[in-house]
Amino acid sequence: MKVAWYNIGNKAEFEAKGIPQEAFTKELEDLGQQEIVFLKGFEFSVIFMGEMLTPSLNGRNPYDKGKVACYVDPETSDVWVGHETDM
């Protein structure tokens, strides 16, 4: 699977806010405006393109679900989302 990746934020900065959820819109190169949600539950999760992605669930980082994926950089806490592409 070839994936186009986008840096959408930082997990540590989100967690420092002490809120359970944050929704925001990001302009992603070939996808245009995308609604993205960061969630704090039993684990950090991201809703992207209608899919809930939980990186680190069952040791999977990146976590992929169908044609979308999410990765959290363990060194910087940067959050990346991606979608399958024909590039």
Phi, psi and omega in degrees: 000123174270134185234135170268121186257148179223130175279119186246355181161195184226125182298316182297320179294320177297312182296329180294337179288339178069026179250154183278340185205143174218123177253140179206165179247135178234143173273115180248126188334287186267358181253348184074207180291127179231132174280128181230143179231129169264136180231141173244112177227231176294334175213163175292133179224161178227135171259121182219128180053040176080004181245138175270121184242130182237087178298141183088350176297125182057031177073016183262109175216100017281156175258124179241148180216103182069242185258008179233158182211161176220140181224137172245121179293120184293339180271321186252347186067013175294139181255129179239139171239156180210164176223151180296140182218165178264009183311000000 
